[in-house]
């Protein structure tokens, strides 16, 4: 048997409501199919999300991390990392031409 690393990736396209916890860290929750995932990030990582919401009309963020402690309604995501991507809108002309 070999050992592996289990990570979870959550994709979002809206800025979640966050609360400030100690040292400026931001904590927010995401509902993933009825399970509430609690995420706490450094101010630098939170800025990635707020900048995307401010600068891109369409964007998507991939939040990856380790499975953490279970809570009553879900779990905590440990060591979260966020990657943000600008989404390009699908061209309406190409869609209309195919129909």
C-alpha positions as CSV (number, residue, x, y, z in Angstrom):
1,X,0.0,0.0,0.0
2,X,1.2,3.5,-0.8
3,X,0.2,6.7,0.9
4,X,-1.7,9.5,-0.9
5,X,-2.8,13.0,-0.3
6,X,-6.6,13.8,-0.2
7,X,-7.5,17.3,-1.3
8,X,-10.9,18.9,-2.0
9,X,-11.4,21.5,-4.7
10,X,-14.4,23.9,-4.6
11,X,-15.3,26.2,-7.5
12,X,-17.2,29.4,-6.9
13,X,-18.1,32.4,-9.1
14,X,-19.5,34.8,-6.5
15,X,-17.8,36.6,-3.7
16,X,-18.8,35.0,-0.4
17,X,-19.8,37.0,2.7
18,X,-16.8,36.9,5.1
19,X,-16.1,37.9,8.6
20,X,-12.8,39.1,9.9
21,X,-11.1,36.9,12.4
22,X,-7.7,37.5,14.2
23,X,-4.9,39.3,12.3
24,X,-7.1,40.3,9.4
25,X,-7.8,36.7,8.3
26,X,-11.1,36.3,6.6
27,X,-13.5,33.4,7.3
28,X,-16.4,32.4,5.1
29,X,-18.7,29.5,4.5
30,X,-19.7,27.8,1.2
31,X,-22.7,25.5,0.9
32,X,-21.6,22.4,-1.2
33,X,-24.6,20.2,-1.8
34,X,-25.9,20.7,1.7
35,X,-22.6,20.4,3.4
36,X,-21.2,23.7,4.9
37,X,-17.5,24.1,4.2
38,X,-15.8,26.7,6.5
39,X,-12.7,28.4,5.0
40,X,-10.3,30.8,6.7
41,X,-7.7,32.6,4.5
42,X,-4.9,35.1,4.9
43,X,-5.6,38.7,3.8
44,X,-3.4,38.2,0.7
45,X,-5.5,35.3,-0.5
46,X,-8.8,37.1,0.3
47,X,-7.6,40.0,-1.8
48,X,-7.4,37.6,-4.9
49,X,-11.1,37.0,-4.5
50,X,-12.1,40.7,-4.0
51,X,-9.9,41.8,-6.9
52,X,-11.5,39.2,-9.2
53,X,-15.0,40.4,-8.2
54,X,-14.0,44.0,-8.8
55,X,-12.0,43.6,-12.0
56,X,-13.7,40.8,-14.0
57,X,-17.3,40.8,-15.1
58,X,-17.2,37.0,-15.1
59,X,-14.7,35.0,-13.0
60,X,-14.3,31.6,-11.3
61,X,-12.2,30.7,-8.3
62,X,-10.9,27.2,-7.4
63,X,-10.4,26.8,-3.7
64,X,-8.3,23.7,-2.9
65,X,-7.3,22.4,0.5
66,X,-7.1,19.4,2.8
67,X,-10.1,17.9,4.6
68,X,-10.1,19.2,8.1
69,X,-12.1,18.8,11.2
70,X,-15.8,17.8,10.8
71,X,-18.4,20.2,12.1
72,X,-22.1,19.6,12.8
73,X,-23.1,20.7,9.3
74,X,-20.0,20.0,7.2
75,X,-16.2,20.4,7.6
76,X,-13.3,22.9,7.8
77,X,-11.0,23.2,4.8
78,X,-7.4,23.2,6.1
79,X,-4.5,25.0,4.3
80,X,-6.8,26.6,1.6
81,X,-5.3,28.0,-1.6
82,X,-7.2,30.0,-4.1
83,X,-6.7,30.3,-7.9
84,X,-8.8,32.9,-9.7
85,X,-9.5,32.8,-13.4
86,X,-11.3,35.3,-15.7
87,X,-14.2,33.6,-17.6
88,X,-14.7,34.7,-21.1
89,X,-18.4,35.0,-22.1
90,X,-19.5,32.7,-24.9
91,X,-20.0,34.5,-28.1
92,X,-23.7,34.9,-28.8
93,X,-23.2,34.9,-32.6
94,X,-21.6,31.4,-32.6
95,X,-24.4,30.1,-30.4
96,X,-27.1,31.6,-32.6
97,X,-25.5,30.3,-35.8
98,X,-25.4,26.7,-34.5
99,X,-29.1,26.9,-33.5
